Amino acid sequence: MIQLLGEFDCKLDAKGRLMVPAALKKQLPEAEKEGFIINRGFEKNLVIYPKSVWNEVLAEVSKLNTYDTEVRMFVRSFTRGATEINLDAAGRVLIPKSLAEYAGLGNDIVLAGQLDKIEVWDKKSYEDIFDNVPENFAALAQKVMGGKKGGADGV
C-alpha cells in the first residue's frame, strides 16, 4: 500500500515539465516503473495517481450505475482530462497544457503527498486554502474522525 508524505515546492519549466523531487521518487519505486495518471482534482488542482492506484479507483467507478444521469455526469467529469504520464530520463514529467490551465498553475507549484496520490497545486492557491482552515482544527477532527477508535493522540 502506498503512503505518500510531504509537501514539495517545485517549478514548472517553460515547456510545462516538472522535476519530481528525489524524496518523493523514493516513496514511489514501483510507480516510477509503471507510470502515472494525472487528472483534474475536485478543487482547482491536479492529482497524480500511481497507475495501480488509478486502476483501483476506476474499478470502483466502474461499479456505479451508468443508467443514472448523475453517475454518468460524475464519470465524465472525473475522467475528463485523465492522461498517462511517465518520468523522462531526467526525472521530469510533462503536465498537459489543458490540465495546467484548469488548475491555474504558474511557475511555482506545490506537490502534496495525500495518502496514495499526489496533489498538484499552484503555490499561491495551496497557501490560500490553508488561510481558510477552520479556526478550531480539533473540532473538525472530531467531526471527521470522531467515530474512530484511537486517533492521533490515542493510537
N, C-alpha and C positions, 0 to 999 in steps of 0.2 A: 504494500500500500504506500502510495506517495504522500509525503507530508512536507510541503514546501513552506519554508520560513524566510522571512527577511524582506526588507524594503531596499531597493537598489535605485539610486539616481543614475540615469543614463542619458545619452544624447542620440538623437537620430541624425545620420549624416545627410548630405544633400540629396542622396538617392533614396532616402527613406529606409536605410538599413540601420539595424540596432545591434550593437555588440552585446552579446549575452555575457553578463559578469561571470567570472570563473567560479565564485562562491555559489552561484545559482546553478551553473552547469554541473557542479559536483553533486548536487541534490538530484540530478536527472540523468544518471548514466545510461539507463536503458532507453529513456525517452529520446535522448540525443541521437540514438541509432534509428529508432522507429519513426521519428518525426513528430510534428506538432500540427494542431489545427488552431487557427486564430479566428476569432469570431467577435461579433458585437456583444458588449456586456448589457446588463439590464439598465445601467446608468450610462452616461456619456463616457464610456471607457471600452476597452477591448479586453478579451480574455483569451489567453493561450492555454490550450489543453494538451497535455501529452496525448498522443494518438490513442493509447489504450484507454485513457480516461474518457476521451471523446466517444469512443466506441461504446463504453458503458452508458454514457449519457444518452446516446442515440438508441440504445437498446431499451431504455426506459421510455423515451419519447415514442418509440415505435409501438409501444403497448397502448397508447392513447387511442381513443375512439375517433377516427378521422371522419366519421359521419357527422360529427358535431362541428358546427361552424366555428365556435370559439377555439376548438382544438386545432382546426386547420389554420386559423389565423396565427395562433401561437407557434405552430410548427414552422410556418412561413417566416414569421418574424425571428424566431430563434435561430433558424438555419441560414437566414439571409446574410450573405457575405462570407460564410464559412469558407476558409481557404487553407489548404495544406501548405505548411512552410517547413523548411529544413535549414539547419545550420550550414553555411558555406564553409570553405576551407579556412577562412579567417575567424570563424566562430560568430558570424553575423547572421541575422535573419532579415528578410525584406518584409516590411509592413506594407501590405497593399494600400495604394493611394486612397481608394474609396473608403477603406476602414480607418485610415489615419484621419481623413476628413470628417468622418462620422464622429470620431472621438475628440476632434479638435486638437490633435496632437501638434505641439510645436517642437522645437528642437530639444527642449528639456522635458524628460519624461521620468516616470517612476514605474518600476516593476515591483509589484507587491505579491509575495507568496501568499496564497489563500487556500490552505489545505492541500487540495490536489490539482490546483490550477494557478495560473499567474495572471493577475490583473495588470493591465497596461493603462496608465493614466497620463494625461498632460500634467506636469508637475504642479502648476497653479491650481488646477481643478482638484487634484488629490489633496492638496493642503486645504482647500476651501471646504471639502466635505468634513474635515475634522474641526473646522470652525463651528460646524453645526452639530457636533456630537452633543447628546443630551447632557445638561449640567450634572445630572446625577447618574453617572455611568453604572453605579451599583444598582439603582432602580431598574435600569434597562437590563442588566444581567439577571436580576431577579425575575423580570417578566419573561425573558427569553429562556433562561436556564433553570428557573425556579423549581420545576418538577423533577430535575435530575438529582440523583444521589451524589454526594461528594461536592465537587466543584473545585475551582482553582485554589481555594483556601483549605478545602477539606478532603483532598484526594488521599 
